[in-house]
């Protein structure tokens, strides 16, 4: 996509027109105005870390005269090779946004509602923390510490302090992360097959065939700068194929786009497996072969297990007999909308490129998404691409030191309270929530709203949320409105006013991670892990605090003054400066010392002496360079040492998932079939333990709601917090099919013609739970029968740019979460939002 100079200058002018209260930036200064252009004044590059998505790229800010004026990737980073994507540049507008919350506030209107004016008044940090401490002490006095709830959004490594240890020390089990609202399902694909719960890495330098499946590596789904830089190399060596109902950024670049019917990903994957197996194209080195060397896999016919000698996999014949033998390309063509010849050709090309190939798949957050991602990831194992050069891998870790333990400071009241059930209902019959394939180890974020409303397993009296906005980001957000209105005391720690803030009793202005706070971040990309710093790059303009460290300290001081000194003693005694041994005496010192403690293995020459990655020479060196890179990933170690599954092999028949499901069934005194029934999966018997086809679950009868809603992600979304930046709207057509300065519903011209809808018409979009109005954009890049809209717009809060009328709470655009029903992939606990599970009807407004 090309940006014309005129558009760029118009966007620049918009910055000056809107952000009048922010410091003057020199980044767009014109010659002859008397202002210095960037680079003329003395400046310095200061490292930090971007967290605009879960790539978590190491970056650097160019600071002149105390102002940050430019962003780039950290030049020492092996993860992004010194580049950052468009999200990184939006950090400048976030930092200098005049609509940021500038001081603590308290509510004076007791009535809570989505557009009810809270009538906030400014208060001091002292008053705010004193009020919060009083509420926590009431819980301790009444032995109700489990009725404290902590909700986490964007976080750093320091979440271990605020989200983890603080919650335990108060005495609650209820630390709830946002993870299941934005991810989780995709992790089950690799967890159930190769025992890895996490995000994968890819060898793009040697890859010859890439299938980007239900994700957009050039826009979202991690490692964006690395993918942008290296995708052309994959295309030059071989081929890139995109599988998605909508033409995303990767599809627009790829040699081939397969516009699949929503939620039919498992069908396509199984048909591809059928082709690879019947053609004898599986990896003999990885999977094994028939003892007599003759391929006995024939469509529709079973095979004797004893005839096949497996090597590094488990259950290839069982998988074939139970499922794959009948999943022919002809069958798949009918349900996927991809023709039979294309399925055969793509499957063949993919296998022939092996092992220098990979399927890069996304969240697949469908009501039955776990089995779809198992089907997809099984293809990576089938051709030997897993943990193989040119394929994909689990990636490298990076060094970090341990935080001080709380064991000696957690009293009996806290220990008793922390043993209660969690508020999200994980581990109950209907929510196995199997992170790491163990029941109850996942999170069911979006279900917290229903649990609060039902007071099941109990009510919540004190809640704190930070860097989260579940009323906007959770499907059927009206449930969150009702739930938070019911909570007696809610604290919101955020940099910007949001929909969730309307329900707060106390608002605490949060420092921005990337430019105003101390922290450590660990991530991976490009076959390297890294530990990178977050540090203040400019002086704070407003009275903000770092949530995970400074607010923890301030709260500890108040609790000590009220007779509960355990938390303060823990922080004061255990978080000493690793260089000087000095105890922290204020919140900023604590934030700094915690960062130095966590990163000590990176910068201390004694502790990193044996490390094979980058070497640093002290804390000052870490501040200056900002990063430690790991050695490059070594492939085929799992081929030699085994996978972390129950069988130590790549599992087509998942003994790992089976163990988890059996444990969940036993805990709830039911059978696995009854678990499947309670969690809305179709599998019965041994199908529950293998990658298999589950038909789409859809809300809305096709006759009444004929269109499938596709929820897409923008390459401009910084975790949903960038829409108050003028650049976001000025460059919106960076997302294929979108329009600058607009929020649009993408609809295929053929469908629009049938409905009498023209470009730019306002249309009413209705689901089983509600309606919204949005502008129509006619575009061939969305599959007929589907409509697509970008997540992130439709705020009535956040600021004067994000909302149409911030003062009157009038939304700019539409938030389709408001009409998407609350449903889940219950094996993982993840919110359903992908795969067109929401049916809608379209009509002129």
N, C-alpha and C positions, 0 to 999 in steps of 0.2 A: 504494500500500500504506500502511495506517495502522498506526502503532505505538501501542498503548494505554499509558497512563501506568503501569499496573501492571507491564507488561513492561519498560518503561524503568527503573523503580526496581529491579526484580529484577536487570536487567543491571548496574545501578550497584552493587548490593550484591555481585554476583559479583566485581566488580573489587576490592572491599575484602577479600573472602574469599580470593582467589587471590594477588593481588599484594601480599602482606603485607610483602615486603622492599623495595618501591619507595617513593619519597618520597610523602608525603601530598599528594593533589591536592585542590584546592578546587572543582573543576568541579561536583561533586555534593554539596557540603556542605549540610546542612540548617540552617535557622535554629534558634537556641537551643542549638547545640552548642558555641558559642564560637569556631568557625572562620569566617573571612571568606568570603562568597560571592564568586564571580568578579565583579570590577568594583568591589568596595568598597576593596580594597587598591590601592595605586598600581601601575600596570602599563604595559607598552609593547608595541605591535605591531612585530614584527621580521620582515622579509621573508625568504623562502627559496623553495624549489621542491619540490613533491611529485613523486615518481617511482613512485607506486603502480601506474601503467600507463604506456604510451607517450604519453599526453596531455601529461605533464610540466607540470602546471599551476603557475603562479606562486601562492604562498600567503603567508600571514602567520601567525605564532605570537604569541599574547598571553602575555607572560611577567610573572609576579608573584613578587616575592621570589626570583628566580632559578629559578622553575619555569614550564614551559610548561603552560598550562591550557586553551587553546582554539586552534582552527585556523579560518581562513577563507581565501577566495581573496584574492589581492593586489588591493586596491581600485583600483589603477591599471592592472590588466591588461585589455587589450582582447580577449584570447583567451578568458577565462572571465568577464569582467565582474564580478570580485570574488566569484565563487562557487567552492566546491569540492564534490566529491561525498563520499559516505560513506567512500571510501578515505582521503581526506585526514584525517578525524577519527581514524582508527585509528593515525596516526603518534604520537599521545600515548601509547598503550599500548605501541607498539614502543619508544619512547624510554625508558620507565620499566619495561620488562619485567625482572623479577628474574632470569629465566633467561638473560639475555644472557651471552655469553662475556666475562669481565672481565679476563683476563690471558693472555699467551701460554702455550701448553702444548706438551709433547712426548710422543710415544707411548713407552710402555715395554713394550707387548705386541707382539712382532714378527708375530704372526698377525693377518691382516686378513680381516674378514668382515662381512656385513651387520649382524649382531647380536653380533659379537665385541667385547667390552669392550676399547677401545684402552689402557685404564689410563693415561690422560693424567695428567701431573704438571705443576704450574706451573713456568715458567721465566721468565727476564727477557727483555726485548726484545733486550738485547745478546747473550745466548746464542742466541736464535732467529735473529737476523740473521747471526751469525757462522757458524752451522751452514749456513744457506742459501748464504752466500757461498762456503763451502768446496765445496759441491756444484757450484756454477757454475764455480768455478776448476778443478775436476777435468775438467769438460767442455772448457774452454778448453785445458787441458794436453794432452788427448787428441785435440784437433781434432774434438770431437763436439758443438759448440755447437748444431747443428741438432736434437739430442736433448733440447733444452729446450722445454717446452710451456707456454703461457700460455692459460688458459681464462677467458673473460670472461662475467659475467652483467650485472647492472645497472651502469651506467656514467655518467660525466659527460663533458664535453668533454675533461677531463684524461686520458681513456683514451688519448689520443694520446701521452702520456708513458709510462705504465706498460705499456699493452697494445701500443702501436705502437713508439715509439722505444726503450724499454728492451729489448724483444725483439730488435730489429734490432742494438742495440749489443752485446748478449750474443752474437748471431750465429745467430739462428734464424728460420726462416720461419713458425714455428708459433704465431701468435696466432689463436686460435679463439674466435669470438663465439657467444653463445647464439641469435643471430637466427633461424637456421633451425629452431630448436625451437619458436618461438612465432609466426613470421610468414613472410615472404619470397614465398610463392606469389602473394599478391594483388598484389604489385608487378609481376609479369610481365604482368598484365592491361593495365596502362597502358604498360609498357615496350615490349611487342611491337606496340602499336597507335599510341601517340603519343610514344614515346621517353622516358618518364619513369619512373625507378626510384625509387619512394618512396611515401609515404602522401599521400593527396589531401586537399583542403579543400573545403568545401561552403558555398554561399550560402543558408543557411537563412532569412535574412530575406526573400528574394524567391522562394523555391521554392514551387511549387504542387503538385508531385507527387513523393513520395519513395518509392522501393522500397528497404527495408533488407533486403539479400539475404545470407543466411548470416552475419549479424553482428547485434550488438545495441548500437546507438549510445548507448542510455540506460544501458548497463551496462559495456560494454567496447568495444574497437576505436576508442579515441581520441576526444578532444574531448567527453568525457562531460558536464561541467557546461554547456557550450554547447548540446549536443543536448537535455539535460533542459530547459533554459530556453526553447528555441525550437521544440521539436517541436509544441507546441500551435498555434503560428502557422501552421506548414505545414498542419496539419489544418484550421484555420479557413479558410485560403485554398483548400485543395484536398483532398488525400488522402495518407495514409500506408499503404503496403502492406508487410507483412513476409513474407519467404520463408524458411522454416526448418522442419525436421521437428518442432521443439519450440516451444511458445509461450514466447518469451523476454519480457523487459521491454518491448521495442519492440512486439512482436506483441500483448501484452496492452493496449497503448495504441492501436494502429493501428486504422483503420477496417476493414482486411481482413487476414486471415492465410491464407497459402497453405502448408499443411503438406506440403511436397514430399517425395518419396521421397529418401533419402540418396544423394548423389553423382550426382543427375540434374539438377544445376544447368545444365549446358551444354545439355541437351535443351530445357529451358524457355526459356532465352535465345534459342536458335536459332529456336524456334517463334514467339517474340515478334518476332524480326527478320523472320521469314517474313510475319507478319501486317502489320507496319509497311510492308514493301516491297510486298507485293501490293496493299495498300490505298492505296499512293502517299502514305504519311504521313511518309516520310523528309524530312529538312531539305533543301529545294532550295537554300537559301542556303549551306549548309555542304557537302553532298555533291554537288550538281549535279542534272542532269535529262536525260531523253532529248532528243535534238536536235529532235525534232518535237513534244515536249511530251506525247506519248502514253505511258502506262505499259505497257511490254511485259513486265513481270515477272508471269508466270503460273505457278502451281504446276506443278512437274514439267518446265517447258520452259526451255531455255537461251536466252540473249540474246547478240546480237552486241556485242562490246565497243565497236566503232566507233559504235554507235548512241547510246551514252551519253557525255555530256560532263561529266566530273568536275571539281569545283572544288578543294576543300581536302582531299579524301580520295584514297586510292589503292586500286584493286582491288575496288570495289563489285560490278562485274559478274562478275569472277573468283570472288569469294566466293559470289555467288548461284549461278553455274553449277556450282561444285565441291561446294557444301554446302547452301546455304540453300533452294534450290528444292524439295528433297525433305523438308525438316524442317517438316512441316505441324503445326498444332495437334492434329489427329487422331492423328498419329503420336506427338507429345509426350505427349498425355493418357495413352497406354498405359504409358509408361515413367516419367512423373513422378508420376502419381496426382492431378494437377490436371486437372479436366475441361476439355474443348475450349472450351466457351462462356466459362469464366473466363479462359483463356489469351487468347482473342480480345479480351475486354472489357478486361482489364488492359493488354494491349499497346496497344490503341486509346486508352485513357484516358491512358496514359503519353505517347504520341506527340502527342496533342492538347494536352497541357499544355506541350509543348516550346516554347522551350528552357528554360523555368523548371521543370526537372525533373532528377532524378538517380537513378542507382542507386548506393547506398552498399553496397559489397560487402566481405566479410570475408576472412579468411585462405585459406579453401577449400583447406586442407592435405590434399588427397586424393592418392592415388598418381598420378593423371593430372590434377591440379588446374590446371596451367598453362593448358591449353586451355579449361577451364571458365571461368576468369576472363577469358580473352581473349573468349570468347563474350559474357560479361556486360558487359564494358567496351565492346565493340563497339556495344552498344545506346546507350551514352552518346554515341558518335560519330555513330551513325546518325540521331539526332534533333537533333544540333547542341547538345547540353548541355555538351559538353566545352569549357572555357574560355569559358563564356557566363554572363551574369547569370542568377541563379536556378538555376544548375546546379552544376557542380563544376569544380575547377581544381587546379593543382599547388601553389598557396599561395605565401606570401611567405617569404623568408629574413629573417635578422636579422644585425646587425653582430657581427663578432668579429675579433680580430687574430691574426696567425700566431704559432705557437710557434717558438722557436729551432730551427734545423736541426741535425742531428747529423752531417752529412757529414764535417766536419773531425775528428770524434772517433771515427768508426767505423774500427777497424783492419782489417788484411787478414784476420785470423782470422775476425772477425765477418762481413766481406763474403763470404768463401767459404762460411761456414756458412749464411748467409741465402739463398743461391742454391739450396739443396736443395728438393726437392718438399715440399709441405705434407702433414701427417699425415692430413688428412681425405679425401685421395684426390680432391680436386676436379680437374677437367680430365681425369681418366681416362675411358675410353670409357663406362663405366656411370654416370659422374657429370659431365655437362656443367657443372652448377652455374653457370648463366649469369646472374649478377648483372649488370645493365646490358646484357644480351644478348650478353655477351662470355664465351666459355668460360673456366672456371676462376676467374672473378672473384667467384663466390658463396662460400658456406660450406656444408659438409655436417656440421653439428655432431654429430648423433647417430651418424654413421658413425665418429667418432673411436674409439668403444669397440671396434668391430670391427677397426679399423686397429691399435689397440694390441694386441689379442689376437693378431692375425696378424703383428705386427711388419712391416707393409706400409704404406709403403715402407721402414721401419726401426723399431727399437725406441725408446722414450722412457725416459730415465733420471731426468730431473728435471721435475716438473710443478707448476705453481702455478695455483690456481683462486680467483677472487674473486667474491663475490656470486652464486654459481652452485650448483646442486644437481642435476646431470644424472642422478644415480642415481634421483632422484624425478621430475624433469621430463621425462626422455627416455623414449620408449616402450621396452618390454622392458628395464627398468632393471637387470635381473640381469646384462646384458652389461657395464654400467658397473661393477658390483661386481667382476666377474672381471677387468676391464681395469685398474682402479685398484689391485686387489690385486697385480697384476703389476708396476706401476710401482715402481721401487726407492725413490723419494723424492718424496713429494707434500706440498705445503703448501696449506692451505685458509685463506683470508682472509675471514671472515664475521662478522656480528654475533651469529648464533645457531647453535648446534649443529644439524647437519642430517644426513640420510642419507649425504651425500657425506663429511662430516667423519669418519665411522667409519673411513675409509681414509687419513686424514692422518697424516703423521709429525710435522709441526709445524702448530699451529693459531694463527693470528694474529687477535686480536679487532679487527674493523673498526668504525670510526666510522660512524654513520648519516649518509647523504648529507644528509638534509633538516634535521638539527638540530645536527650535530657536526662538519661538515666544510666546507672551502672548495672551491668549484667554480663553474663556469659551465655553464648549461644553455640550449640553443636548441631551440625548437619552434615550432609554428604552430597556429592555430585561429581560426575566426570571421573568416577572410580577412586576418588579421594574423599576422606573424611576431613572435617576441619572443626577447630574450636576458635571462635572469633569473639571479639570484644564488642560490647555496647558501652559507650561512654558519653558524657556530656561534651558536645562539640561546640556549643555556644552557651552563654549564660542564660538562665531561665528568665523569661520576660514576665511570667505570671507566678502566682503563689501555688505551684504544683508540687506534687511529691511522687516519688517512685513507689508504686503500690506494693510490690512484693517484698520490699526491704524497709523503706522509710516509714510506711504506714504500720508495718509490723512493729517497728521500734516504738513509735508514738503510742500505739495501743498498749504495748507492754509496760510503758511508763505509767499510763493511767491505771492499768489493772494492779500494778504494784502499789500505787497510792491508795487503792481501795481494798488492799489486803491479800490480793492474789499475785504474789511476786515470782512465781515459778518461771513464767515466760521471760520476764526481765532478767532474772538470774541466768537463765540459759543463754540469752543473747549476750549479756555482758561478760559472762565467764568463758564462753566457748568460742565466740567470734572475735578473737584477738587478731591484730594486724600480724600476718605471717612474717613480715620483715622486721618489725620493731618489738613485737610482743605486747603492744599497747592495747588496753581495753577500749572498746568504743564508748564515747560519751554523748553522742548525739546521733540522729537518724542518718545524716550524710556519712559520718564515719562508719556506721554500721553497714551501709550500702557498699561503701568502698571496700571494707574489710571482707565482707561476704564474697565480693567479686574476686578479690585476691586469693581467698581461700579456695574457691571453686576452681580457679584457673592455675593453681600453684604448680601442677604437673606440667603445665605449658611453659611457664617462665622461670621456674627455679632450676638452675643448672644441676643441682644435686638430684632433684626428683626426675628430671627428664634425661639424665645421663644415659639411660639404657633405651630411650625412645628412638625408634628408627625414622621418625619423621623430622620435621623442622626443629631446629634448636634455637632457643632464645637465651638471652643473657640478662635475666632479671625482669622485674615488673615494669620498669621504665621501657624496656625493649618491647614488651608485649603491648604497652600503650601506644608506642610509636608505630609498630608494624601491624598490630591488630589481629593477627591470625597465626595459627599453627596448623600446617597441612600434614595429613597422615601420609605414609607411603602409599604407593599405588596398589590397588586390589590385586591379589594373586588368584587367578582362576583355578578351578578344578580341585580345590582343597577338599570340598565336600564329596567330590567324586572319590577321593582317596580315603577320607576319614569318616564319611557318612553324613547323612542329613539329620537334623535334630527332630526327627519324627519318632513315633513309637517303633517303627521297623528299621529306623536308621536309613531308610531309602526314600526316594521320591514316590509318593503314594497315589496311585490311581484309585486304589481301594484304600480309603483313608482310615487306618486304624487309629490315627490321632483324633480325627473328628468323632469316630465311633466311641472312643473312650470318654470323650466329653459329653456326648449325648446320652450314653449309658449312665454316667454319673448324675446328669441332670434328671434323668428319668427316675433313678433310684432315690434321689433326694426328695422328689415330689411324689414318690410312691405311685408311679405310672409306668407304662411301657414307652419305648421310643416312638412307636406309632401314635400313641396318645400325645406325645410331645409335638410330633409333626402336625397333628390335627389342631392342637391348641395354638400353635404358632403360625397357622395358615399356610403350611407347605403341603404339596400334593404327594410327596414321597411316602411310600410305605415299605416296610421290610428293609432289605439291604440297599435299596436305592438311596436311603438317607446317608449312606457312607461313601457314595461315589459322586463324581460330577455327572449330573443328569439334567434332563429338560424339565423345567417347571413352566407351565403356561402363564402368561402375564395376568397379574391381578390388577384390575382396573376399576377406578371409582367413576361410575357414570355409564349407563347403558349406551351402546354405540348409536342406537337409533335416535336417542334424545341428545346425546353429547358426542357427536361424530368425530371431533378432532382430538388428537392427543397433544397435550401440552408439553413442550420441551423446555426445560429450565436450563438455560445456558449461562456460562460464566464469562465475564469480560476480562480482557487483558489489562484493563484499567482499574479493576477492583482491588483495593488494598484491604483485604479482609472485610469488605463492606463499609470501610470508613474513609473513602476517598471522594464521595459524591459531592462534598462541599468544596471541592477544588474546581476552579473554572476550567483547568486543562482537561479534566475528566469529560466534561460535556463538549468542549471545543474539538476534541480529537476522538469522539465516540465512534467514528466510522473506521477506526482501527480494528473494530470487531466486524467481520464480514456481514453485510446485510443491515448494519445499523446506520443511523443518521446522526450527524453532529447536532447537538443542542436539543435532541429529542429522545423520548423513550417510546419505542415502537414494538408492535407485534408483527413478526415476520410471518407472512402467509404466502403460499405458492400462488402465482397468478391464475393458474387453472382453477384452484379452489375459489379464489376471490371473484373470478368471472361468474361462477355459478351462483354466488351469493350477492352479486351486484355491488361488490365493494371495489372502490377505486383507491389509488395511491393517496395517502393522506387522510382518508376518511377516519372519523372516530368510530370505533366499534365497541360493542358490549361483549365481554367475554364472561360466560357463566359456567360454573361447575356445580356440583351437588351441594356445595356449602355457601356459594355466594357469587357475586358479580363484580367486575371491574371494567372501567372504560379506559381505552388506550388507542393511540393512533396506529393505523394500518400501514405496513410497509410491504409492498408486493415484491417478492424476491424468489427467484428460481432455486436458491440455495437451501430451501427447506423442503423436505419430502412432502408430496401431496398427502393430505389427510392429517398432517401435523401443523402446528403453529409453534413458534419459538419466541421467547422473550428473555432478555438478559436479566439475571438476578442483580440486585444492588440499587436499582432506582425505585421510586415510589415512596421516598421518605417524606414525612410531614414534619420531621424534626431534624436535628443536626446543624442546620444553619441556613443562612439566607440564599445560598446557592443550591444546596441539596433539596430544600423544600420550595414549593411554589410561593407560599407565604408562611414563613417561619413563625411570625407572630400570631397568626391565626390557625396554625397547624393544618395548613392546606398542602396536600402532597404534590410533588412534582413527578408525574408519571404514575406508575402502578407497581405495587409489590404483589407479585402473584402468589407469594406464600399465604396471602390472605384468603385465596380461594383454593389452595391445595390442601386436601384433607390430611389429618395427622395419621400416618401409617408408618410401618417399620419393617425392616429386615430383622426379624426377631432373633435370629441366631446370633447376630452381632449387636443388636440394639440400635442400629443406625436408622436415622430418619429416612423415609422414602421420599425422594424428590426427583429422581431420574427415571428415564425409561417410559415417559408418557403415561404414568399410572393414573394421572388425572385427566379425565375426559371433559371436554368443554364444547359448548356451542357458541358460534360466532354470529352476530347480527349487527346491523348498523345501529349506532347509538341514537 
